[in-house]
Amino acid sequence: MAPIPSENGIDGDDEREEEEDDDLSEEEQQQEEEEDEPKLKYQRMGGSLSSLLSTDAATCIAVSDRMIALGTHCGYVHLLDFLGNQVKEFHAHKAAVNDLSFDIDGEFIGSCSDDGSVVINSLFTDEKRKFEYHRPMKAIALDPDYARKSLRRFVAGGLAGQLIFYTKKWFGYQEQVLHSGEGPIHAVTWRTNLIAWANDAGVKVYDAANDQRVTFIERPRGSPHPELLLPHLFWQDDSLLIIGWGTSVKIASLRGNQHGGANGLSKPVPIPSVSQVDIVASFQTNYYISGIAPFGDSLAILAYIPGEEDGEKDFSNTAPPRQANAQRPEVRIVSWTNDELATDALPVHGFEHYKAKDYCLSHTPLSGNNYSNGRWAAGDEPLYYVVSPKDIVIAKPRDAEDHINWLLEHGWYDKALVELEATQGRKELFEEVGSRYLEHLLAEKRYGEAAALCPKLLRGSASAWERWIIRFAQLRQLPVLARCMPTENPKLSDTLYELALVALAMNPAYHKDFLSAVKSWPRSIYSVPTVLSEIEPQLRASLMTDDLKEALAELYVRTGQNEKAFSFFADLLKPDVFDFIERHNLHAAVREKVVPLMMLDTKRATSLLIQQKDLITPAEVVPQLLKAGDKCDFRYFLYLYLHALFEASPHAGRDFHDMQVELYADYDSKMLLPFLRSSQHYTLEKAYELCMRKGLLKEQAFILGRMGNTKQALAVIINELGDMEEALEFASLQNDDEVWEELIKQATQRPEMVGMLLEHTVGNLDPLHIVNVVPDGLEIPRYCWNIQPFQRFGLGIVWSRLLPTTEQKLH
């Protein structure tokens, strides 16, 4: 019986040691916790940026659907494409640019500066407007519809403490002070008709459509002075305002009725008149907020980690010194309840020297409901720009490919494959995942799993199949893969199929697969002679199994080597082997396969051997059956064969008649006496001893008679068999008067035999002679007397004379 192949490869080498569950150190536990998948991927902005900032420093940024605006310390506004290449440049100010603002169409850019100027430039025409003030301007916001409406509205504010609302009229701009008297304006943002701004007191919202103040949100207590750490405002949608200030985050929901959304998941709804404002989320952080932006239904926060020099995190009175050992800024993804989802430290150039106010964060405009199940629709992912004085790092949400690559890096190949199939990823990525998954399984000696995955991973690539077939062959695991090899779509080279078949044949554990391949694989995809020429020199007894024999027999039939095929078919006891013999005239080949043929069908095999007795002699048949041993009841087969041979030709098996005597005695004792009478080729002494052991009396008597020991023969017949007819027949056959005398002598010693003798000797002996030799006084039972034999021979008168004489003599 062939060994069962290991599920994971040859020799069952899928054993792996189990790791002990030791207690993890705090450092190891921390590393495990850090294994959470990142939410973002990062790259440093290239293009013209490095040259632009080599002699200048970035101070602020704004992003539209079309391009990026970057303000600098020297008063420049650089327009860049999304790769960082400069498209246009405005030397708009004489001092640092503090804030920038695009309209919704990205056709105009507004900027404000410490030089007290506000400048609005058209990106595609020569239109330009400049407004001069006597105090530094810190914040600006264009009407989202600035390019669409002739009113050209915008708001701006600064250290003067006034937020001025500008509207274009026939004869120039009309200025309206929306608010003043609570300190400098630090930040402003405009969405639809709602304007939100921050001053020293807190955050206020103004409804431009209805010309009314909407709400006031107090500045978080303990927050650093706005001049030291600016507040950050943005509209997540038309009704949600996000505020990040110092170490505090607040989310305000502005509604015109009681049916608003929660957690930022509701669709944006225009608010004709705000009637209610709710703080729907609020939490404190353990870091300073240098920027804040939406991240799906969560928040992206640019975090500045304070060092020891920052004291008790109290920036309200003193400015933190510029230091040379500051930590890297971090991008943290948090929920509205401050559950941390991801944290990434950024490799910003010169981070050691920067403080919280030196950083800012911006993002591309959101495009509506493009976020679900933790992912953005392809192509709709927002970009985040982390700005420092000498550098810009671009952050982008990780897509499906990033997720797959992360899974691969952490060895979760099965999950990567599932994700790849679900997202229908690129062909190249599929090939990479498949290759790395298979290499991983092979490295862990999980050969069976690797082979089972090959049809899915390699698909219709003939070159990929060739590569992995060779790889498995190098590891001596090709038999594991062979069962999974395709025979079409793609069809591989003949050599690969031949290599696989030979590998299967050489490993008994895979002989069943070898047979299956021989039967199921198309004959045209490999060369049978090539396969046989590789296998035959390596065949040995220990390698042979029934499956291998059957497979080889099939291959021999295909190459016309019918005698070799017959040899295996006979060993396998195939029922149609007799038809195969006749069909291909293989009678001569039978002489070596007597035993299996007899085991398969004794009747047909015996008939075949008798028919071919001249070609397959008894001297060839009998030794094979004698050597069969425990395989079968070889003596019974000998009996059947020799019996049939004797009936067909009594002298053909004469050399085995001694054996035939024993076989008849064991299997058909009724045939023994006729055989003893017919054959002259057995040893009388051996035959007699056998009959003595078996208690075969008639056969003993016959053999004794043939040996000339008639007295003993008659004694057996009369004394042990008690068969007078047999005794008389024996005496008649001997044709010897002495035998008759011996018969009378032995019969007269038993009274019941005298009567039988008198009845059966009519025509052979004179009854009166028998009576005369009967001892006086011997009582002969009367029931033994029968007149019929005397009357049959016309001796009734003898009977009438004999009866009184005998009775008188006997009584």
C-alpha positions in Angstrom: 0.0 0.0 0.0 1.4 3.3 -1.0 2.1 5.9 1.7 -0.4 8.7 2.0 1.2 12.0 0.7 1.6 14.7 3.3 -0.9 17.5 2.9 2.0 20.0 2.9 4.6 18.2 0.8 7.0 15.3 0.6 8.3 13.8 3.8 5.7 15.7 5.9 8.2 18.5 6.5 5.6 21.0 7.6 6.6 20.7 11.2 7.1 24.0 13.0 7.9 24.7 16.5 5.4 26.5 18.6 6.5 29.7 20.3 6.1 29.9 24.0 3.8 32.5 25.5 6.3 34.5 27.4 5.3 37.7 29.1 6.0 40.7 26.8 8.0 43.5 28.1 6.5 47.0 28.0 8.7 47.8 25.0 7.4 44.8 23.1 3.8 45.6 24.0 4.3 49.1 22.8 5.7 47.7 19.5 2.7 45.5 19.1 0.4 48.4 19.6 2.3 50.4 17.0 1.6 47.7 14.5 -1.7 49.3 13.6 -1.9 50.1 10.0 -1.2 53.8 9.1 -4.0 55.9 7.7 -1.8 58.1 5.6 1.2 57.9 3.3 3.7 60.7 2.9 6.0 62.2 0.4 8.1 65.3 0.3 7.0 68.0 -2.2 9.5 68.3 -5.0 9.5 70.4 -8.1 10.6 74.0 -7.6 10.0 74.0 -3.8 13.5 73.5 -2.6 14.9 76.3 -4.8 12.1 78.6 -3.8 12.7 78.1 -0.1 16.5 78.0 -0.2 16.6 81.8 0.4 13.1 82.2 1.8 10.7 80.5 4.3 7.2 79.3 3.9 4.6 80.9 6.2 1.2 79.8 5.0 -0.6 77.8 2.4 -3.9 77.5 0.6 -5.1 74.7 -1.7 -7.8 74.8 -4.4 -8.9 72.2 -6.9 -6.5 73.7 -9.5 -3.3 74.6 -7.7 -1.5 75.5 -4.5 -0.7 78.9 -3.2 2.3 79.3 -0.9 3.1 82.5 1.1 6.6 83.2 2.2 8.4 85.3 4.8 9.7 87.7 2.1 6.2 88.5 0.9 5.9 86.3 -2.1 2.9 84.3 -3.2 4.0 81.3 -5.3 1.5 79.4 -7.3 2.5 75.7 -7.6 1.0 72.7 -9.3 0.4 69.6 -7.1 3.9 68.3 -7.8 5.5 71.5 -6.5 6.4 73.1 -9.8 6.0 76.9 -9.9 3.3 78.0 -12.2 3.2 81.7 -11.3 4.6 84.1 -8.8 3.3 87.3 -7.2 5.6 89.6 -5.2 2.5 90.9 -3.5 3.9 92.2 -0.1 6.9 93.7 1.5 6.7 91.5 4.6 5.7 88.0 5.6 2.5 86.7 4.1 0.2 85.6 7.0 -2.8 84.1 5.3 -4.1 83.1 1.9 -7.6 82.3 0.5 -8.9 80.9 -2.8 -12.4 81.4 -4.1 -14.3 78.1 -4.7 -13.5 78.1 -8.5 -9.8 78.7 -7.8 -9.6 81.7 -10.1 -8.6 84.3 -7.5 -6.1 84.3 -4.6 -6.3 86.7 -1.7 -3.3 87.3 0.6 -2.6 89.5 3.6 0.7 90.5 5.2 2.4 92.1 8.2 3.0 95.1 5.9 -0.7 96.0 6.4 -1.7 95.1 2.8 -4.4 92.9 1.4 -4.0 91.8 -2.2 -6.4 89.9 -4.4 -5.0 88.6 -7.7 -6.7 86.9 -10.6 -4.9 83.8 -11.7 -5.9 84.0 -15.3 -6.4 87.7 -16.0 -4.6 90.9 -15.1 -7.2 91.8 -12.5 -5.6 92.8 -9.2 -6.8 94.7 -6.1 -4.8 96.0 -3.3 -5.9 97.4 0.0 -3.5 99.2 2.4 -3.8 99.4 6.2 -1.7 100.8 8.9 -1.5 97.6 11.0 -0.5 94.0 10.1 -3.3 92.0 8.6 -3.5 88.4 9.9 -6.5 86.8 8.2 -8.4 86.9 4.9 -11.3 84.9 3.4 -12.7 85.4 -0.1 -16.4 84.9 -0.8 -16.6 81.4 -2.2 -18.5 82.9 -5.1 -16.0 85.7 -5.6 -15.4 84.9 -9.3 -19.1 84.3 -10.0 -20.5 87.5 -8.6 -19.7 91.1 -9.4 -19.8 92.0 -5.7 -16.3 90.7 -5.2 -16.8 90.3 -1.5 -14.2 89.3 1.1 -13.4 89.8 4.8 -10.0 90.6 6.4 -8.7 91.4 9.8 -5.6 91.8 11.8 -3.9 93.5 14.8 -6.3 96.5 14.5 -8.9 94.2 16.0 -11.5 94.8 13.3 -13.0 92.3 10.9 -13.9 94.2 7.8 -16.4 93.0 5.3 -15.7 94.4 1.8 -18.3 94.6 -1.0 -17.8 96.2 -4.4 -20.1 99.0 -5.4 -20.4 101.3 -8.4 -17.8 103.7 -7.1 -15.5 101.4 -5.2 -15.6 99.1 -2.3 -17.9 99.5 0.7 -16.3 98.6 4.0 -18.4 97.2 6.9 -16.9 96.4 10.3 -18.5 93.2 11.4 -16.7 93.2 14.7 -14.1 95.0 16.7 -12.9 95.6 20.2 -11.9 92.1 21.3 -8.4 92.0 20.2 -6.7 91.0 16.9 -8.4 88.9 14.3 -6.3 85.7 14.2 -8.2 83.5 11.7 -11.3 83.7 9.4 -13.1 81.2 7.2 -16.1 81.5 4.8 -18.6 78.8 3.8 -21.7 79.6 1.8 -23.2 82.6 3.7 -21.5 81.8 7.0 -18.3 83.6 8.1 -16.5 82.4 11.2 -13.5 84.2 12.8 -11.4 84.0 15.9 -10.1 86.8 18.1 -8.8 87.0 21.7 -12.2 86.3 23.1 -13.2 83.3 21.1 -15.0 82.3 17.9 -17.9 84.2 16.3 -20.1 83.3 13.4 -21.9 85.8 11.1 -24.7 85.1 8.6 -24.0 87.3 5.6 -27.3 86.4 3.9 -29.3 87.6 6.8 -26.8 90.2 8.1 -26.9 88.9 11.6 -24.5 87.5 14.2 -25.2 83.8 14.8 -23.2 82.6 17.7 -20.2 83.1 20.0 -18.0 80.2 21.2 -15.7 81.2 24.0 -11.9 80.8 23.8 -10.8 77.6 25.6 -9.5 78.3 29.1 -5.8 78.0 29.5 -5.1 78.1 25.8 -1.9 79.9 24.7 -2.2 83.4 23.5 -3.3 83.5 19.9 -0.1 85.4 19.0 1.9 82.4 20.2 -0.3 79.5 18.9 -2.9 80.4 16.4 -6.5 79.1 16.5 -7.5 77.0 13.5 -11.0 77.0 11.9 -12.5 75.1 9.0 -16.0 74.2 7.8 -16.4 70.4 7.4 -19.7 71.1 5.5 -22.3 73.8 5.4 -23.3 73.3 9.0 -20.3 71.9 10.9 -17.5 74.2 12.1 -14.4 72.6 13.5 -12.2 74.6 15.9 -8.7 73.6 17.0 -7.2 76.0 19.6 -4.2 75.3 21.8 -5.0 71.9 23.2 -8.8 72.0 22.7 -11.0 70.8 19.9 -14.7 71.8 19.5 -17.2 70.9 16.8 -20.2 73.2 16.5 -23.3 72.3 14.6 -25.3 75.2 13.1 -28.8 74.4 12.2 -31.9 76.1 11.0 -34.2 73.5 12.5 -34.2 70.6 14.9 -33.2 67.9 12.3 -29.5 68.2 12.0 -26.9 65.5 11.5 -24.6 64.1 14.1 -20.9 63.2 13.9 -20.4 64.9 10.6 -22.2 62.1 8.7 -25.3 64.1 7.5 -25.5 65.6 4.1 -24.7 69.3 3.9 -27.8 71.4 4.1 -27.9 75.1 3.2 -28.9 77.2 6.2 -31.1 80.2 5.2 -31.3 81.4 8.8 -29.4 79.8 11.6 -31.6 79.3 14.7 -29.6 76.9 16.8 -25.9 76.1 17.5 -24.8 73.0 19.4 -21.4 71.9 20.5 -21.7 68.3 19.3 -18.1 67.3 20.3 -15.4 68.7 22.5 -12.2 67.2 23.9 -8.7 68.1 25.2 -5.4 66.9 23.8 -2.0 66.4 25.4 -0.3 68.2 22.5 -0.6 71.5 20.8 -2.7 71.8 17.7 -0.7 73.3 14.8 -3.4 72.5 12.3 -6.7 70.6 11.9 -8.6 69.2 8.9 -11.3 66.7 8.2 -10.5 63.0 7.6 -13.7 61.3 6.5 -15.8 61.0 9.6 -12.7 61.7 11.8 -10.2 64.5 12.2 -6.6 64.9 11.1 -4.6 67.0 13.5 -1.1 68.3 13.1 0.3 67.8 16.6 3.2 69.6 18.2 4.7 67.7 21.1 5.9 70.1 23.8 9.4 69.5 25.3 10.7 70.3 28.8 11.6 73.8 27.7 7.9 74.5 27.2 7.3 74.3 31.0 3.9 73.5 32.2 2.4 73.9 28.7 1.4 77.4 29.7 1.9 79.7 26.7 -0.4 82.3 27.9 2.2 84.7 29.1 5.6 83.8 27.7 6.7 82.6 24.3 8.5 79.3 24.1 12.1 79.8 23.0 13.2 78.6 19.6 15.0 75.3 20.5 17.3 72.9 18.9 15.8 69.7 20.4 12.1 69.9 19.5 10.4 66.7 18.6 9.1 65.8 15.2 5.6 67.1 14.4 3.0 64.3 14.2 -0.1 63.8 12.2 -2.8 62.2 14.4 -6.1 60.7 13.2 -8.6 60.9 15.9 -12.3 60.4 16.3 -14.7 63.0 17.6 -14.3 61.5 21.0 -10.5 61.7 20.8 -10.0 58.0 20.2 -6.6 57.8 18.5 -6.8 55.9 15.2 -3.3 56.6 13.9 -0.2 58.5 14.6 2.7 59.3 12.3 5.8 61.3 13.1 6.9 63.4 10.1 10.5 63.7 8.9 10.4 67.5 8.5 13.7 69.2 7.6 14.9 71.3 10.6 12.1 70.2 12.9 14.6 70.4 15.9 14.4 74.2 15.6 10.7 74.8 15.1 7.9 75.6 17.5 4.2 75.0 17.2 3.4 78.3 15.3 6.0 77.4 12.6 3.7 74.7 11.2 0.4 74.8 9.3 -1.9 72.3 7.7 -4.1 72.6 4.7 -6.0 70.1 2.5 -7.6 69.9 -0.9 -11.3 70.8 -1.0 -13.7 68.0 -0.2 -15.8 66.7 -3.1 -18.9 65.6 -1.3 -20.0 62.1 -0.2 -16.9 60.3 -1.5 -16.0 58.5 1.8 -17.5 55.3 3.1 -16.4 52.2 5.0 -13.1 53.9 5.9 -12.1 54.5 2.3 -12.5 57.2 -0.3 -13.6 56.5 -3.8 -10.7 56.0 -6.2 -9.4 59.4 -7.3 -11.3 61.3 -4.6 -8.8 61.0 -1.8 -8.0 64.4 -0.3 -4.4 65.6 0.0 -3.0 67.1 3.1 -0.1 69.6 3.1 2.1 70.0 6.2 4.0 73.2 5.9 7.2 74.1 7.8 9.5 77.0 7.0 11.7 75.0 4.7 9.7 72.0 3.7 6.3 70.7 2.7 5.2 67.1 3.4 2.3 65.8 1.4 0.0 63.3 3.2 -2.5 61.2 1.3 -4.9 58.6 2.6 -3.7 55.1 2.0 -5.6 53.4 -0.8 -6.3 49.7 -1.4 -2.9 49.1 -2.8 -1.2 50.7 0.2 -3.3 48.5 2.4 -2.3 45.4 0.4 1.4 46.3 0.6 1.1 46.9 4.3 -0.4 43.4 4.7 2.4 42.0 2.7 5.0 43.7 4.8 3.5 42.2 7.9 3.3 38.7 6.5 -0.5 38.6 6.1 -0.4 37.3 2.6 -3.8 35.6 2.8 -5.5 38.8 3.8 -3.7 40.7 1.1 -4.9 38.2 -1.5 -8.5 38.5 -0.2 -8.3 42.3 -0.3 -6.8 42.2 -3.8 -9.5 40.0 -5.2 -12.2 42.2 -3.6 -10.8 45.4 -5.1 -9.8 43.9 -8.5 -6.4 45.3 -8.3 -3.8 45.7 -11.0 -2.4 42.7 -12.8 1.1 43.6 -11.8 0.1 43.9 -8.1 -1.7 40.6 -8.3 1.4 39.0 -9.6 3.5 40.5 -6.9 1.1 39.4 -4.2 1.0 35.9 -5.6 4.8 35.7 -5.9 5.4 36.9 -2.3 2.6 34.7 -0.9 4.0 31.6 -2.6 7.6 32.3 -1.5 6.3 32.8 2.0 4.5 29.4 2.0 7.5 27.6 0.5 9.8 29.2 3.1 7.5 27.8 5.8 7.5 24.4 4.0 3.7 24.6 3.5 4.1 23.1 0.1 0.5 21.8 -0.2 -1.0 25.1 0.5 1.3 26.8 -2.0 0.5 24.3 -4.7 -3.3 24.6 -4.1 -3.0 28.4 -4.6 -1.1 28.3 -7.8 -4.1 28.0 -10.2 -5.6 31.1 -8.6 -2.4 33.1 -8.4 -0.7 32.1 -11.7 -3.9 32.0 -13.7 -3.2 31.8 -17.5 0.5 32.9 -17.4 2.6 30.1 -19.0 5.8 31.9 -18.0 4.7 32.1 -14.3 3.8 28.4 -14.3 7.2 27.5 -15.7 8.9 29.6 -13.1 7.1 28.0 -10.2 7.3 24.5 -11.6 11.1 24.9 -11.7 11.0 26.4 -8.2 9.1 23.4 -6.8 11.4 21.1 -8.6 14.4 22.7 -7.0 12.8 22.1 -3.6 12.0 18.5 -4.6 8.4 19.2 -4.2 7.2 19.0 -7.8 4.9 16.0 -7.0 2.9 18.3 -4.8 2.4 20.8 -7.6 1.9 18.3 -10.4 -1.7 17.6 -9.5 -2.5 21.3 -9.9 -0.8 21.9 -13.2 -3.0 23.1 -16.1 -3.2 21.1 -19.3 -4.8 24.0 -21.3 -5.2 27.7 -20.9 -2.3 27.8 -20.6 -0.8 24.7 -22.2 2.8 24.4 -21.0 5.8 22.9 -22.7 6.1 19.2 -23.1 9.2 19.1 -20.9 7.4 20.5 -17.9 4.7 17.8 -18.1 7.3 15.1 -18.6 9.3 16.4 -15.6 6.1 16.4 -13.4 5.2 12.8 -14.5 8.6 11.5 -13.7 8.6 13.2 -10.3 5.2 11.6 -9.5 6.4 8.2 -10.6 9.5 8.4 -8.4 7.6 9.0 -5.2 5.3 6.2 -4.0 3.2 8.7 -2.0 2.1 10.3 -5.3 1.6 7.2 -7.4 -2.2 7.7 -7.3 -1.7 11.2 -8.7 0.6 9.7 -11.3 -2.1 7.3 -12.4 -4.7 10.1 -12.4 -2.4 12.3 -14.6 -1.7 9.4 -17.1 -5.5 8.8 -17.4 -6.7 12.4 -17.5 -3.9 14.5 -19.2 -4.2 14.7 -23.0 -1.8 12.4 -24.7 -0.6 15.2 -27.0 1.0 17.3 -24.2 3.9 15.0 -23.4 6.0 12.3 -25.0 5.3 8.8 -23.6 8.6 7.3 -24.7 10.5 10.1 -23.0 8.6 9.6 -19.8 9.2 5.8 -19.9 12.9 6.2 -20.7 13.3 8.4 -17.6 11.3 6.1 -15.3 12.5 2.6 -16.3 16.1 2.9 -15.3 15.0 4.0 -11.8 12.4 1.3 -11.2 13.0 -1.0 -8.2 10.9 -3.4 -6.2 10.6 -1.0 -3.3 9.1 1.6 -5.6 6.4 -0.6 -7.2 2.8 0.0 -6.1 -0.4 -1.0 -7.8 -1.1 2.6 -9.0 2.4 2.8 -10.5 1.9 -0.6 -12.3 -1.4 0.4 -13.7 0.0 3.8 -14.9 3.0 2.1 -16.5 0.7 -0.5 -18.1 -1.3 2.3 -19.7 1.9 3.9 -21.0 3.1 0.6 -22.4 -0.1 0.0 -24.2 0.2 3.4 -25.9 3.7 2.6 -27.1 2.7 -1.0 -28.3 4.7 -2.7 -25.6 1.8 -5.1 -24.9 3.8 -7.8 -23.2 5.1 -5.4 -20.6 1.6 -4.0 -20.2 0.2 -7.6 -19.8 2.7 -8.3 -17.0 1.4 -5.4 -14.9 -2.2 -6.0 -15.8 -1.8 -9.6 -14.6 -0.2 -8.5 -11.3 -3.1 -6.1 -10.8 -5.6 -8.9 -11.5 -7.5 -6.8 -14.1 -10.6 -8.7 -15.1 -10.1 -8.0 -18.8 -6.6 -9.4 -18.9 -7.8 -12.6 -20.6 -9.4 -10.6 -23.4 -6.2 -8.6 -23.6 -4.2 -11.8 -24.0 -6.4 -13.1 -26.8 -6.6 -9.7 -28.5 -2.8 -9.3 -28.7 -1.9 -13.0 -28.9 0.2 -12.9 -25.7 -0.1 -16.6 -24.8 3.7 -17.0 -24.5 3.8 -14.2 -21.9 1.4 -16.2 -19.7 4.1 -18.6 -18.6 5.4 -16.1 -16.1 2.1 -15.0 -14.8 0.4 -18.3 -13.9 -0.3 -17.4 -10.3 -2.0 -14.0 -10.8 -4.2 -15.4 -13.6 -5.3 -18.3 -11.4 -6.1 -15.9 -8.6 -8.1 -13.7 -11.0 -10.2 -16.3 -12.7 -9.3 -19.9 -11.9 -11.7 -21.4 -14.5 -10.5 -19.2 -17.4 -6.8 -19.5 -16.4 -7.0 -23.3 -16.1 -8.7 -23.6 -19.5 -6.1 -21.3 -21.0 -3.2 -23.3 -19.6 -4.6 -26.6 -20.8 -5.2 -25.2 -24.3 -1.6 -23.9 -24.3 -0.1 -27.0 -22.6 2.4 -27.5 -25.3 3.5 -23.9 -25.1 3.2 -23.6 -21.4 4.3 -26.9 -20.0 3.3 -28.4 -16.6 7.0 -28.1 -15.7 6.6 -24.3 -16.0 3.2 -24.1 -14.4 3.6 -26.3 -11.3 6.7 -24.6 -9.9 5.1 -21.2 -10.1 2.0 -22.4 -8.2 4.2 -24.1 -5.6 6.1 -20.8 -5.0 2.9 -18.8 -4.6 3.0 -19.5 -0.8 0.6 -17.3 1.2 -0.6 -15.4 -1.8 -3.4 -17.9 -2.5 -4.5 -21.5 -2.0 -1.9 -22.8 -4.3 -2.6 -26.5 -3.6 -6.2 -26.1 -4.7 -5.0 -24.4 -7.9 -2.6 -27.3 -8.4 -5.4 -29.8 -8.0 -7.6 -27.9 -10.5 -4.8 -27.6 -13.0 -3.5 -31.2 -12.7 -7.0 -32.7 -12.8 -7.9 -30.8 -15.9 -4.5 -31.7 -17.5 -5.0 -35.4 -16.6 -8.5 -35.4 -18.2 -7.1 -33.7 -21.3 -3.9 -35.8 -21.5 -3.4 -38.5 -18.8 0.3 -38.7 -19.4 1.1 -34.9 -19.8 1.5 -34.4 -16.1 3.0 -37.8 -15.2 5.9 -36.2 -13.4 3.5 -34.8 -10.9 1.2 -37.8 -10.3 2.6 -38.4 -6.9 1.5 -34.8 -6.1 -1.8 -35.4 -7.8 -2.5 -38.4 -5.5 -2.1 -36.1 -2.5 -4.3 -33.4 -4.1 -7.1 -35.8 -4.9 -6.9 -37.1 -1.3 -7.3 -33.5 0.0 -9.8 -32.0 -2.5 -11.7 -34.8 -4.3 -11.2 -38.3 -2.7 -13.9 -39.8 -5.0 -11.6 -39.2 -7.9 -8.6 -40.8 -6.3 -9.5 -44.5 -7.0 -10.2 -43.9 -10.7 -6.9 -42.0 -10.9 -5.0 -44.8 -9.1 -6.5 -47.3 -11.5 -5.7 -45.1 -14.6 -2.2 -43.8 -13.8 1.0 -45.8 -13.8 3.2 -42.8 -12.8 2.9 -42.6 -9.1 4.8 -44.3 -6.3 2.8 -47.1 -4.8 4.4 -47.0 -1.4 3.8 -43.2 -1.1 0.3 -43.6 -2.3 -0.4 -46.4 0.2 1.0 -44.4 3.1 -1.1 -41.5 2.2 -4.3 -43.6 2.0 -3.4 -45.1 5.3 -3.2 -41.7 6.9 -6.4 -40.6 5.3 -8.3 -43.8 6.1 -9.1 -44.4 2.4 -9.8 -48.2 2.5 -10.8 -49.0 -1.0 -7.8 -47.1 -2.2 -5.6 -49.0 0.2 -7.0 -52.3 -1.0 -6.4 -51.4 -4.6 -2.8 -50.3 -4.0 -2.2 -53.5 -1.9 -3.5 -55.5 -4.7 -1.3 -53.7 -7.2 1.6 -54.3 -4.9 0.8 -58.1 -4.9 -0.3 -58.2 -1.3 -3.7 -59.7 -2.0 -4.2 -61.3 1.5 -3.8 -57.9 3.2 -6.0 -56.3 0.5 -8.8 -58.9 1.1 -8.4 -58.3 4.9 -9.0 -54.6 4.4 -12.0 -55.2 2.2 -13.6 -57.9 4.4 -12.6 -56.9 7.9 -12.6 -53.1 7.5 -14.9 -52.4 4.7 -17.2 -55.4 5.2 -18.0 -55.3 1.5 -18.3 -58.9 0.1 -19.2 -57.5 -3.4 -16.0 -55.5 -3.4 -14.0 -58.6 -2.2 -15.6 -60.8 -4.9 -14.9 -58.1 -7.5 -11.3 -57.9 -6.2 -10.9 -61.7 -6.4 -12.4 -61.8 -9.9 -10.0 -59.2 -11.2 -7.0 -61.1 -9.8 -7.9 -64.3 -11.8 -6.1 -66.5 -9.2 -7.4 -69.6 -7.4 -5.3 -68.8 -4.4 -7.0 -65.5 -4.1 -10.4 -67.2 -4.0 -9.2 -69.7 -1.4 -7.9 -66.8 0.7 -11.3 -65.1 0.2 -13.1 -68.2 1.4 -10.8 -68.6 4.3 -11.2 -65.1 5.6 -15.0 -65.1 5.0 -15.6 -68.3 7.0 -14.1 -66.6 10.0 -17.1 -64.3 10.1 -20.6 -66.0 10.1 -22.4 -63.1 8.4 -19.9 -63.2 5.6 -20.5 -66.9 4.9 -24.1 -66.2 3.8 -23.0 -63.3 1.7 -20.2 -65.3 0.2 -22.7 -68.1 -0.6 -25.0 -65.7 -2.3 -22.3 -63.9 -4.3 -20.1 -66.8 -5.4 -22.8 -68.4 -7.6 -21.1 -68.7 -11.0 -17.6 -68.3 -9.5 -17.2 -71.1 -6.9 -18.9 -74.4 -6.0 -21.2 -73.5 -3.0 -20.7 -77.1 -1.7 -17.0 -76.5 -1.6 -17.6 -73.4 0.6 -20.0 -75.4 2.9 -17.5 -78.1 3.2 -14.8 -75.7 4.5 -17.1 -74.0 6.9 -16.2 -75.0 10.5 -18.6 -77.3 12.3 -21.0 -75.5 14.6 -20.7 -72.1 12.9 -24.1 -70.4 13.0 -25.0 -68.5 9.9 -27.8 -66.0 10.3 -30.7 -67.1 8.2 -31.5 -63.6 6.9 -28.2 -63.9 5.0 -29.7 -66.7 2.8 -31.3 -65.8 -0.5 -32.4 -68.3 -3.1 -32.5 -65.8 -5.9 -28.9 -66.0 -7.0 -29.2 -69.8 -7.2 -32.4 -69.6 -9.2 -30.8 -66.9 -11.5 -28.2 -69.4 -12.5 -30.5 -72.5 -12.7 -29.2 -73.9 -9.5 -32.3 -74.0 -7.5 -31.8 -77.8 -7.0 -28.4 -77.0 -5.5 -30.2 -74.7 -3.1 -32.7 -77.4 -2.2 -29.8 -79.8 -1.6 -27.6 -77.2 0.1 -30.1 -75.9 2.6 -30.7 -79.1 4.6 -27.2 -80.2 4.3 -25.9 -76.9 5.6 -28.4 -76.6 8.3 -27.7 -80.1 9.4 -23.9 -79.5 9.3 -24.2 -76.2 11.1 -26.6 -77.3 13.7 
